[in-house]
């Protein structure tokens, strides 16, 4: 069976059109990342070079000398601005960025971010204390569901703290970047559409039916298709991260995700590198479900253009629904939800299941796993039935 899977995988990956598309879309993805970086930094290269250097100098575990340095540099620049005693030409002596306004803005941003993260432990302690009080109040009032929800809040945020400070600009942009997901979808549909249907189109279906392992072939084709999807996904994930890391000098991957913009109250308290892995796994699960739809349609088709057209339409419909429709059922059942999984983990959100609160992000993940299993069973059974009928 391993040899059959390997053979089917080679058939998928040796397609010259797919290899050309892979190269083209990969290059387009890199161009998109670099062009966005150039647009942000191209007009002021000196400022951003200084920006990265300043953050590198103040990054690391909390240190009183570093904190005092940031406050001192901010106050010094602000005093010059407030006094109106500054020049307007570039490359001003005694400045880090070339402009006193640039120094003030950078150090003010660092100071504010440091302040929020330095007091993160205290903020979480106050939130936990309030949740414990609310849990006791709702329990006394006979509302067990709200009492349980507040106990979840207390357990989720208890004992949290941030021990260091790093620049997260590049990471914030990295987690917002979804263009590569579109590239994977564009590549995946022509890659999977012919998987089953081409046998009928070139009239190989009858010959394959006579082979000793014909009953295993639908499973092997499906497995090969899934492996191909995972391989393409990993390629684009790696490309994205390496590009952002080299351009934006990403560091501090051991920091908790609460240090990222919008994740201050995330229900997850894992490292950024663990979240990168989780994000990749969820996106891959989404691709597998969407690819499973394509392969399921291919299994019942005798012309490869039919699954291609249906897959394009279904994917476009699901992407549009995720972008413009905000219904709870659609959010849970739509696998595209996982492509922008950042929305699932930004805030503490729960849903009630038979009176018991659970984290809201569990439902779309569970739904996608179930959908993938159902599509897998349907595709394998359909492939086997078609062979028996032949």
C-alpha positions as CSV (number, residue, x, y, z in Angstrom):
1,X,0.0,0.0,0.0
2,X,2.9,2.4,0.7
3,X,4.2,1.8,-2.8
4,X,0.7,2.6,-4.2
5,X,0.5,5.8,-2.2
6,X,4.0,6.8,-3.2
7,X,3.1,6.1,-6.9
8,X,-0.1,8.2,-6.7
9,X,1.8,11.0,-5.0
10,X,4.5,11.1,-7.7
11,X,1.7,11.2,-10.3
12,X,0.4,14.3,-8.6
13,X,3.7,16.1,-8.0
14,X,5.3,15.4,-11.4
15,X,2.6,17.3,-13.3
16,X,4.5,20.0,-15.2
17,X,1.6,22.5,-15.0
18,X,1.4,22.1,-11.3
19,X,5.1,22.5,-10.9
20,X,5.0,25.7,-13.0
21,X,2.0,27.0,-10.9
22,X,3.9,26.1,-7.7
23,X,7.0,28.1,-8.8
24,X,4.9,31.0,-10.1
25,X,2.6,31.3,-7.0
26,X,5.6,30.9,-4.6
27,X,7.4,33.7,-6.4
28,X,4.2,35.8,-6.4
29,X,3.8,35.2,-2.6
30,X,7.4,36.3,-1.9
31,X,6.9,39.4,-4.1
32,X,3.7,40.3,-2.2
33,X,5.5,40.1,1.1
34,X,8.5,42.1,-0.1
35,X,6.5,44.7,-1.9
36,X,4.4,45.3,1.3
37,X,7.6,45.7,3.3
38,X,9.1,48.1,0.7
39,X,5.8,50.1,0.8
40,X,6.1,50.5,4.6
41,X,9.8,51.2,4.9
42,X,11.0,52.3,1.4
43,X,10.6,56.1,2.0
44,X,12.5,56.1,5.3
45,X,15.1,53.3,5.3
46,X,17.2,55.1,7.9
47,X,14.3,55.4,10.3
48,X,13.4,51.8,10.1
49,X,17.0,50.7,10.4
50,X,17.2,52.7,13.6
51,X,13.8,51.3,14.7
52,X,15.1,47.7,14.5
53,X,18.3,48.6,16.2
54,X,16.6,50.4,19.1
55,X,14.3,47.4,19.7
56,X,17.3,45.1,19.5
57,X,19.0,47.2,22.2
58,X,16.0,47.1,24.6
59,X,14.9,43.5,24.0
60,X,15.2,40.8,26.6
61,X,14.2,40.0,30.1
62,X,13.0,42.9,32.3
63,X,15.9,45.1,33.4
64,X,15.7,48.3,35.4
65,X,18.5,49.9,33.4
66,X,16.7,49.2,30.1
67,X,13.4,50.5,31.4
68,X,15.1,53.7,32.7
69,X,16.9,54.1,29.4
70,X,13.7,54.0,27.4
71,X,12.0,56.5,29.8
72,X,15.0,58.8,29.7
73,X,15.3,58.8,25.9
74,X,11.6,59.4,25.5
75,X,11.6,62.3,28.0
76,X,14.7,63.8,26.4
77,X,13.1,63.8,22.9
78,X,9.8,65.0,24.2
79,X,11.4,67.9,26.1
80,X,13.0,69.0,22.8
81,X,9.7,68.8,20.9
82,X,7.8,70.6,23.6
83,X,10.3,73.4,23.7
84,X,10.1,73.8,19.9
85,X,13.9,73.8,19.9
86,X,14.4,71.2,17.1
87,X,15.5,71.2,13.4
88,X,13.3,69.9,10.6
89,X,16.0,68.6,8.2
90,X,16.9,64.9,8.2
91,X,20.0,63.3,9.8
92,X,19.7,65.4,12.9
93,X,22.8,65.0,15.2
94,X,22.2,63.4,18.6
95,X,19.1,61.4,17.4
96,X,18.6,57.7,16.8
97,X,16.3,57.8,13.9
98,X,17.5,61.0,12.3
99,X,14.5,63.0,13.5
100,X,13.7,64.1,17.1
101,X,10.0,63.4,16.4
102,X,11.0,59.9,15.2
103,X,12.9,59.3,18.5
104,X,10.0,60.5,20.6
105,X,7.4,58.3,18.7
106,X,9.5,55.2,18.8
107,X,10.4,55.5,22.5
108,X,6.9,56.4,23.4
109,X,5.6,53.3,21.7
110,X,8.2,51.2,23.5
111,X,7.4,52.8,26.8
112,X,3.6,52.2,26.5
113,X,4.1,48.6,25.3
114,X,6.6,47.9,28.1
115,X,4.2,49.4,30.7
116,X,1.3,47.2,29.6
117,X,3.3,44.0,29.6
118,X,5.3,44.8,32.8
119,X,2.0,45.2,34.6
120,X,0.4,42.2,32.8
121,X,0.7,40.0,35.9
122,X,-1.2,42.6,38.0
123,X,-3.9,43.1,35.4
124,X,-4.5,39.3,35.2
125,X,-4.5,39.0,39.0
126,X,-7.2,41.6,39.2
127,X,-9.2,40.0,36.5
128,X,-8.9,36.6,38.2
129,X,-10.0,38.0,41.5
130,X,-13.1,39.6,39.9
131,X,-14.0,36.4,38.2
132,X,-13.8,34.4,41.5
133,X,-16.1,37.0,43.1
134,X,-18.5,36.7,40.1
135,X,-18.5,32.9,40.3
136,X,-19.4,33.0,44.0
137,X,-22.2,35.6,43.2
138,X,-23.8,33.6,40.4
139,X,-23.6,30.4,42.4
140,X,-25.4,32.1,45.2
141,X,-28.0,33.4,42.8
142,X,-28.6,29.9,41.4
143,X,-27.0,30.5,38.0
144,X,-24.6,27.5,37.6
145,X,-23.7,28.2,34.0
146,X,-22.5,31.8,34.6
147,X,-20.7,30.5,37.8
148,X,-18.9,27.9,35.7
149,X,-18.0,30.5,33.1
150,X,-16.4,32.8,35.6
151,X,-14.5,29.9,37.1
152,X,-13.2,29.2,33.6
153,X,-12.1,32.8,33.4
154,X,-10.3,32.6,36.7
155,X,-8.6,29.3,35.8
156,X,-7.6,30.6,32.3
157,X,-5.9,33.9,33.5
158,X,-4.6,32.8,36.9
159,X,-0.8,33.1,37.4
160,X,-0.1,34.7,34.0
161,X,3.0,37.0,33.7
162,X,5.4,38.3,31.0
163,X,9.1,38.1,31.8
164,X,10.6,39.9,28.8
165,X,10.0,42.4,26.1
166,X,10.5,42.1,22.3
167,X,9.4,43.8,19.1
168,X,6.3,42.2,17.7
169,X,5.7,44.4,14.6
170,X,6.8,41.7,12.2
171,X,4.9,39.0,14.0
172,X,1.7,41.0,14.0
173,X,2.0,41.4,10.3
174,X,2.8,37.7,9.9
175,X,-0.3,36.6,11.6
176,X,-2.5,39.0,9.6
177,X,-1.0,37.8,6.3
178,X,-3.4,35.5,4.5
179,X,-2.4,35.9,0.8
180,X,-0.4,32.6,0.9
181,X,-3.6,30.8,1.8
182,X,-5.1,32.0,-1.4
183,X,-2.1,30.7,-3.3
184,X,-2.5,27.2,-1.7
185,X,-6.2,27.2,-2.7
186,X,-5.4,28.2,-6.2
187,X,-2.8,25.4,-6.5
188,X,-4.9,22.8,-4.7
189,X,-7.9,22.7,-6.9
190,X,-6.2,21.8,-10.2
191,X,-4.0,19.4,-8.3
192,X,-6.9,17.4,-6.8
193,X,-9.7,17.7,-9.4
194,X,-8.3,15.1,-11.8
195,X,-7.4,12.6,-9.0
196,X,-10.3,10.2,-9.6
197,X,-12.1,11.7,-12.6
198,X,-9.2,11.4,-15.0
199,X,-9.3,7.6,-14.9
200,X,-12.8,7.7,-16.5
201,X,-11.8,10.5,-18.9
202,X,-8.8,8.5,-20.4
203,X,-10.7,5.2,-20.1
204,X,-8.2,3.6,-17.6
205,X,-11.0,2.9,-15.1
206,X,-11.7,-0.6,-16.5
207,X,-8.1,-1.6,-16.5
208,X,-7.4,-0.5,-13.0
209,X,-10.5,-2.4,-11.9
210,X,-8.8,-5.6,-12.9
211,X,-5.6,-5.1,-10.8
212,X,-5.2,-7.2,-7.6
213,X,-5.2,-4.2,-5.3
214,X,-8.0,-2.3,-7.0
215,X,-10.0,-2.1,-3.7
216,X,-7.2,-0.2,-2.0
217,X,-6.7,2.3,-4.8
218,X,-9.4,4.9,-3.6
219,X,-7.8,5.0,-0.2
220,X,-4.3,5.4,-1.7
221,X,-5.4,8.1,-4.0
222,X,-7.0,10.0,-1.1
223,X,-4.0,9.6,1.1
224,X,-1.7,10.8,-1.7
225,X,-3.9,13.8,-2.3
226,X,-3.9,14.7,1.5
227,X,-0.1,14.3,1.6
228,X,0.3,16.6,-1.4
229,X,-1.9,19.2,0.3
230,X,0.1,19.0,3.5
231,X,3.4,19.3,1.5
232,X,2.2,22.4,-0.4
233,X,0.9,24.0,2.8
234,X,4.2,23.4,4.7
235,X,6.1,24.9,1.7
236,X,4.1,28.2,1.8
237,X,4.1,28.3,5.7
238,X,7.9,28.0,5.7
239,X,8.2,30.6,2.9
240,X,6.0,33.1,4.8
241,X,7.9,32.8,8.1
242,X,11.4,32.9,6.6
243,X,10.4,36.0,4.6
244,X,8.9,37.9,7.5
245,X,11.8,36.8,9.8
246,X,14.5,38.1,7.4
247,X,12.7,41.4,6.6
248,X,11.3,42.3,10.1
249,X,14.1,40.8,12.3
250,X,11.6,38.6,14.2
251,X,12.8,37.5,17.6
252,X,11.3,36.6,21.0
253,X,9.4,33.5,19.8
254,X,9.4,32.1,23.4
255,X,7.2,35.0,24.5
256,X,3.6,34.2,25.3
257,X,1.1,35.2,22.6
258,X,-0.5,37.8,24.9
259,X,2.4,40.1,23.8
260,X,0.9,40.3,20.2
261,X,-1.5,43.0,19.2
262,X,-5.1,41.9,19.9
263,X,-4.1,38.8,22.0
264,X,-3.8,40.5,25.4
265,X,-6.9,38.6,26.7
266,X,-6.4,35.4,24.6
267,X,-7.7,32.3,26.3
268,X,-4.5,30.6,25.2
269,X,-1.3,31.2,27.1
270,X,1.3,29.5,24.9
271,X,4.5,30.7,23.3
272,X,4.5,32.4,20.0
273,X,6.4,29.6,18.3
274,X,3.8,27.1,19.6
275,X,1.0,29.4,18.3
276,X,2.8,29.5,14.9
277,X,2.6,25.7,14.8
278,X,-1.0,25.6,16.0
279,X,-1.9,28.2,13.3
280,X,-0.2,26.1,10.6
281,X,-2.0,22.9,11.8
282,X,-5.4,24.6,11.8
283,X,-4.8,26.1,8.3
284,X,-3.7,22.7,7.0
285,X,-6.9,21.1,8.5
286,X,-8.9,23.7,6.6
287,X,-7.0,23.0,3.4
288,X,-7.6,19.2,3.9
289,X,-11.4,19.8,4.3
290,X,-11.6,22.0,1.2
291,X,-9.3,19.5,-0.7
292,X,-11.6,16.7,0.6
293,X,-14.6,18.4,-1.1
294,X,-12.6,18.5,-4.3
295,X,-11.6,14.8,-4.1
296,X,-15.1,13.8,-3.2
297,X,-16.6,15.5,-6.3
298,X,-13.8,14.0,-8.4
299,X,-14.7,10.5,-7.1
300,X,-18.2,10.8,-8.5
301,X,-17.3,12.5,-11.8
302,X,-16.2,11.1,-15.2
303,X,-14.9,14.4,-16.5
304,X,-12.2,16.3,-14.6
305,X,-13.6,19.7,-15.5
306,X,-16.7,19.0,-13.5
307,X,-14.9,18.7,-10.1
308,X,-12.7,21.6,-11.1
309,X,-15.7,23.9,-11.7
310,X,-17.6,22.7,-8.6
311,X,-14.5,23.0,-6.4
312,X,-13.9,26.6,-7.6
313,X,-17.5,27.5,-7.0
314,X,-17.7,25.8,-3.6
315,X,-14.4,27.4,-2.4
316,X,-15.4,30.8,-3.6
317,X,-18.8,30.4,-1.8
318,X,-17.2,29.4,1.5
319,X,-14.6,32.2,1.4
320,X,-17.3,34.7,0.6
321,X,-19.5,33.4,3.4
322,X,-16.6,33.6,5.9
323,X,-15.9,37.2,4.8
324,X,-19.5,38.6,4.8
325,X,-21.7,36.3,6.8
326,X,-21.4,36.3,10.6
327,X,-23.9,33.6,11.6
328,X,-22.8,31.2,14.5
329,X,-23.7,28.1,12.6
330,X,-21.9,29.2,9.5
331,X,-18.8,30.1,11.5
332,X,-18.7,26.7,13.1
333,X,-19.4,24.6,10.0
334,X,-17.3,26.7,7.5
335,X,-13.8,25.2,7.3
336,X,-12.5,28.6,6.0
337,X,-13.0,29.9,9.5
338,X,-9.7,28.1,10.4
339,X,-7.8,29.8,7.7
340,X,-8.2,33.0,9.7
341,X,-7.9,31.2,13.0
342,X,-6.6,34.4,14.7
343,X,-10.2,35.4,15.2
344,X,-10.8,32.3,17.4
345,X,-8.1,33.0,20.0
346,X,-8.1,36.8,20.5
347,X,-10.7,37.0,23.2
348,X,-12.3,34.8,25.9
349,X,-15.4,33.4,24.2
350,X,-17.5,30.5,25.3
351,X,-20.6,28.7,24.0
352,X,-23.1,26.8,26.1
353,X,-23.4,23.0,25.3
354,X,-26.2,21.5,27.4
355,X,-25.8,24.2,30.0
356,X,-22.0,23.7,30.2
357,X,-19.7,26.5,28.9
358,X,-16.9,25.5,26.6
359,X,-14.4,27.5,24.7
360,X,-15.9,28.7,21.4
361,X,-12.8,27.8,19.3
362,X,-13.4,24.0,20.1
363,X,-16.5,23.9,17.9
364,X,-15.1,24.9,14.5
365,X,-12.1,22.7,15.0
366,X,-14.3,19.7,15.9
367,X,-16.6,20.4,13.0
368,X,-13.7,20.5,10.5
369,X,-12.3,17.2,11.9
370,X,-15.8,15.6,11.5
371,X,-16.2,17.0,8.0
372,X,-12.8,15.6,7.0
373,X,-13.8,12.2,8.3
374,X,-17.1,12.2,6.5
375,X,-15.5,13.3,3.2
376,X,-12.9,10.6,3.6
377,X,-15.4,7.9,4.1
378,X,-17.6,9.2,1.3
379,X,-14.7,9.4,-1.2
380,X,-13.4,5.9,-0.4
381,X,-16.8,4.3,-0.5
382,X,-17.7,6.1,-3.7
383,X,-14.4,5.0,-5.4
384,X,-15.0,1.4,-4.5
385,X,-18.7,1.4,-5.6
386,X,-17.7,2.9,-8.9
387,X,-15.2,0.1,-9.4
388,X,-17.7,-2.6,-8.6
389,X,-20.2,-1.1,-11.0
390,X,-17.6,-1.0,-13.7
